[in-house]
Amino acid sequence: MIAKRCIYRGEIVGSECRCNNYRDMMHPPMLPLTFCESCLFRREPDFFAQTEFLQLAKQHRGEYTPQPRACGGCGTFIVRSEAVQFCWPYWHGGACGDELRFSIRSVETNYRGAAKITIVGDRPEWFRGHVIPCPRISADNANRPFRDMLNKMWTMATHPEIDTDFVWMMDDVYLLRPVTWDDLDVPRAWRWWPSKGNSWQRRKTNTMAALAARGKTQHDYATHLPHTVERAKLRELFDVYRLRENTMLWEVLYGNEYRSRPWGTRPFFARLTSARSVQEIERAAGGASVVNHYAECWTPAMRQFLADRLPTPASGETIDSGYQPQFRKKARATRKPVKRRPAVPFSEYMQQRANAGK
């Protein structure tokens, strides 16, 4: 077996690399520049994967604990003196239930500093706080879901009730640990792989092509994390990329236009991709500061988990007077039987029966 040199330790042999196992390695997988000749993992290391693996390994060993940034070693956390506006684009008809309730609670509970809550779109029946009305665009508009989001982002970029700097949120994103503006301002992205598998991926591919044409990076900032936004820069994007006509992903454009080299998302962020029990959600969320979930993960267990972690009602939240939380209906356990065409024509079938009765 041919040995290769690792940048973090000396020679490694085949028994230590990914073609067999790596239990004896002193660092996580994916960190070596190359593996043994029998491995398929011989590409150059990925910056995002390296960062995530290092942070997770140090956190597992107790060498690193995620926490808000400290101020110059003085032991105090940086808290903005002015209140920060958190904005949610929201269409009530597209919500699975009252995820927005717990998203708002999470900000008021875990953001270190004063927070102003603003909903751009529909007003939920249980919310009496600040709402900027922005009806959903008409059904005859092509790319309706994407155009509706861009329409709400245009409102945020131009409306006088939106602050110069704000934080963009989604209704299924929750802050589960204390965070500061600096934590949310850290650029975090995934590595992008070209794909046209669905409409979302096709829009992302078009967005990356537009960035490449301008000589920009193509990091995937569509991570379902909160984004800090400067209103003037957001407004500029609509002019540079003609977003009033072109349908692209604004957060991918914004990140690659205005942010520095990004970090990976873990362990700061965790995403739940399947329905789980309350105990399983606790384990999956782990030590993450921000959690997001797929639509099918909105279950009674998920709501119970959030209610236990975020029991204090938000300032604009009204008492539940007859409100019943809703959940998406599950798909059929078994498919409906399909009516098949008979093997022979009906006349021939009747003739066969007649012959059988003779």
PETALIN-V192881 format. One line per field, one symbol per residue. phi: phi as a letter, one per 30 degrees, with the letter a starting at -180 (. if undefined). A space follows every 50 residues. Layout:
phi: ???
This chain:
phi: .dcbdcdcaddccedccddcabdcdcbddidddbcddddcdcddddedde dddddddddddidbbdaedcchidicddbddcdcdcccdbbddcddacee edddeddddcddkdbccbcckccddccbddbcdaedddddddheeddddd dddddddbdddcdecacdbbdccbccbebceddddddbbcdcceabdbdd dddddddddddddcicdbdccdcicdbdbcddddddedddchddcdcbcd dddddddbcdedcddcddbbbccbdbdedddedddhcddbbbbdddddbe ddddeddddbdddddcccddcidcdcbddddedbdddcdcdddbdddddd dddddddd
